[in-house]
Amino acid sequence: MARRQFTSINSRFLSTPSYFASDFRSFSSKSTPYEVKVGIPEFLKGVGKGVESYVEKLENGIGDFQKLLVTRTLKLKQLGVESCKHRKLILKYTHKYKLGLWRPRAEPMKTQ
């Protein structure tokens, strides 16, 4: 009896795909603008929380954004990122960036 009720409920939901489509449309209001070209300064600025103060050290030491994506914590420490919190933030966001879960946002244009 319970199985029959379950299958009838499933068939009702599967027969009306517009029910699901209308719910998903409400979640996508606007696409957020992202940086097209991401370099070390844009990446660290996107992370924020004081990490952007290491732009010069990382650009001089690493030079390339792709090399930053594979840099380990010991290398960051040697380059002068002394704060453990900042190293963890950089590594956390590089991992998210590699997986495609996070990108730095573009600066919104200010209206005057």
N, C-alpha and C positions, 0 to 999 in steps of 0.2 A: 504494500500500500504506500509506504513512504517512498519507495523507488518510483512508483508511478507519479506521485506528486512532484518529485524532483525532476523527472523528465518532462513533465508538462510545464513546469516553471522554466526549465532550460529552453524548451521549444518556443515559448512566448518571447523570451529575450532574443533568441537567435533569429526569429522571424522578423524582428523589428530593428534592423541595423541603424535606422535613423535616430533611434533613441540614444544610442551611444555617440553618434556623430554630433548631435546637438549639445551634449554635455562637454565634449572635448573642444568644441569651438569657443566656449566661454573662457577657456583657460589661456588661449593664445591671443592676447590683445595687441601687443606691439612687439616687434623684434627689437632687441636692444642692440645698439651699434657697438661693434667690436673693432679693435685695432686690426687693420689689414696687415701691416708689416709689424711684427713684434721683434723688438730688440731687447737688450738687457735693460736700458732705461725705462722703456714702456712696461716691461714685465715687472720690474721692482716697484714702479709707480702704481701699477695695478694691484700689487700685493698690499702696499701701504704699510701702516703700523710701524713707521720708522725705518723700514728696510731700504727705502729709497736713498738713504744717506750713504749707502755702500756702492753707488753707481760707479764712481770713478775707480775704486779699488777693483771691482769685478771686471770692468771694461779693460783696465790695464793688465790685470792678471790673467783673465780668461780670453777676452777679446771677442768671442763669438757666442751667440745665443745658443746654438746647438751644443756647444761644449758645456754651457751652463746646465743644460738639461741632463747631462751625464756626470756632473760634478758631485763628489761625495762630501760628507761633512768635514773630514780632515783637511781636504783641499780648501774648503771655505774658511776654515780656521786659519790655515796658513796664509790665505790672502788677506786676512785682517778682519773677518767677520767674527768679532770676539763674543758677542752675545749668543748664548745657546738658543735663546728664544727666536732670534732673528735667523739663525741657521736652520732651525726647525721649520720656520715659516717658509723660507726659500725652498727647502727640500719638499715640503708638503705641496706647495703650489706648482713646483716643477713636475711632480708626480701627477697631479691633477691635470696639468697642461698636456703631458704626454698621453694621458688616457682620453683626452678630449672632453673632460668634464668642466674645464674652466678656461677662460680666456680673459685677458685684460680688456676692460671696456674703454671705448674712445671717450674723450672729454666731450660732454655736451656743449653745443654752441650756446653762448650766453646772448640773450636778447637785451638790447639797450633801449 
